[in-house]
């Protein structure tokens, strides 16, 4: 068996045998002509067998890109809602921290303790918002993991 690289340019495919001495220069010349490598290595008996295997591999990749609908749309929607609420909490928390610091600066310009205590509720809202955003991302990751596990199951099952 020999090793081939498959190149393609506007539906024209060429198999280049990699086991020969001038393979690199031939590949470079084809690249300069506009060919792109679509399969780097294919083990085959001859070039026609290599092209056939590359075609089968391309069909396998094409079936892997099938539009897949999530079975957990409610989970995704809930995660998005939690994320939006979380980002709103982050913004409100920052505004409250800023308002608390500005308000306390007017009355107690030299008292940093009072200024920090006035900023504390805003910081709590800000931190809660960040945790909500993180929770929404965990929900999305969990749903993606479940969907991809189902895809793998279907692929192994042969559907």
Buried (B, 14 or more C-beta within 10 A) or exposed (E): EBBBBBBBBEEEBBBBBBEEEEBEEBBEEBEEEEBEBBBEEBEBEEBEBBBBBBEEBBEEEEEEEEEEEEEBEEBBEBBEEBBEBBBEBBEBBBEBBEEBBEEBBEEEEEEEEBBBEBBEEBBBBBEBBBEBBEBBBEBBEEBEEBBEEBEEEEEEEEE
